[in-house]
Amino acid sequence: MDIPQVFIHNLIFNPVQAIKSLLFSLQADLRSVLPQIQAPCLILWSEKDLAVPLSIAQEFSQLIHDSRLVTVSEGFHEWVLLHPEKFVSIVSSFIAENEGNLNKPKDRRIYLFTGGQLDTERSDRAEATQN
């Protein structure tokens, strides 16, 4: 499945969410929130992302203390769907490297960025399962 097919699938079967996500990523300004993140943060991005440019990821990385930006050449915006093994490998490595940091008295919340936006609803659910 190539990226245009994934995008078309989202527009056909989940049009409201697809449009809301695109509009949110164009309108929302997260720059004031990002410096507040105190937990280690992995930012994964495709170098070919057409929906949210790499420059946004670079800005996120500069604004979030203790963040790491990892770019991949595969895919576009939905690269994770097409390369799940690579995604799991990168995330697993990041977690293994940062396990010791989770015991420090810092903000231990999990922050999820999806499509260039902070997904607070899923972040709150992830935090609740940790406690």
N, C-alpha and C positions, 0 to 999 in steps of 0.2 A: 504494500500500500504506500503510495507516495504522498507527499504533503498536501497537494491539492485535493486528493481524495479524502484525507483526514479532515481537512477544513470543510469541504463540502458535506461530509458526513455530519460534522458538528452543526453546520447551518441547517441541515435538513431535520435531524433528529433531536437537536437541542438548540433551536434558534434563539430562544430568549436568553439563555445563559451565554451563548457565543457572542451575541450582540452586546449584552451587559458587560462581559469581560473586555471586549474591544473598546467600548466607550469608557469604561472605568480606567483602563490603562492609558487612554488618551487624556482623560480629565483629572485623575487623581494625582495629587502631589504629596508623595510620602517623605520628602526630604526632611521635614521637621521631626518625623517619628523615628527615622532610621538611627540617628545617633543615640537614641535611648536604649537600643538593644545592647545588652551586656553579655549575652551568651555567645559562645563560638558560633559562627554563622557560615554556612557553605552556600555559595551562590553559583548555581549551575546554569550555563547559558550556551546556546548554539551560536557559533560565529555567523551563521547564515539566518538567524531569526529575523523574519520580515515583519512580524507583528510588534515586537518590542526590540529595538536595536541594541546592539552590544554596548553602545555608549551609556545606556541606562544601567546596565549591569556594572559597568566600570564606576559610574557615579554611586551606585548602591555600595559597592565595595569600599569606596573612599569614605563614605559616610558612616558605615557600620564598623565600629571598633572590633577588632579580633575577627574579621571576616576573611574568607578566602574565595576568590573568584576562580572558577575552573570553567574553561571554555572547551567545547567539543566541536569538531568539524562536521560531524554527522548531522543529518537532518536539518530541520528548521525549527519553528516554534514548538512543535510536538515531537521533538527528537526522542524524548523519553519513551513514547509509545512504540517507536520503531527500534530502539536500542535499549531494552530494559536491562540486559546483562551489564552493559557499560554503566548505566545509571546506578544499579545496585552496587557495583564494584566501587565506584567513586564515593558513594554515600557511606558504604561500610568502612572504607578506609578512613574517611573523615571522622566517623564515630569512634573507631578504634584509637585514632590519634588524640581524640579529645575526651575520652572517658574519664581521665583523671581530673579534667577541668570541671566536670559536673559536680564534684564534691566540694568545690570552692564555694564560699558564701556569696554567690553572684546571682543574677537573675537566671533562674533555671528553666524558664519557659521555653517552649519550642515555637519557633517562628516559621511559618510556612509561606513562601512566596510562590504564587502560581501565576504564570502569565504576566509577570512584572508587577503583581499586586500583592499586598499583604493580606493573606486569607485569615482574618481574625477569628472567624467562626470555627474553622478547622484547627487553628492554633489553640483556641480555648479548649476544644474537645481533647486535643492531644495532651495539653497540660493537665486536664482533669484525670486522664488515664494514668499519668505519672504519679499523682498524689494518692 
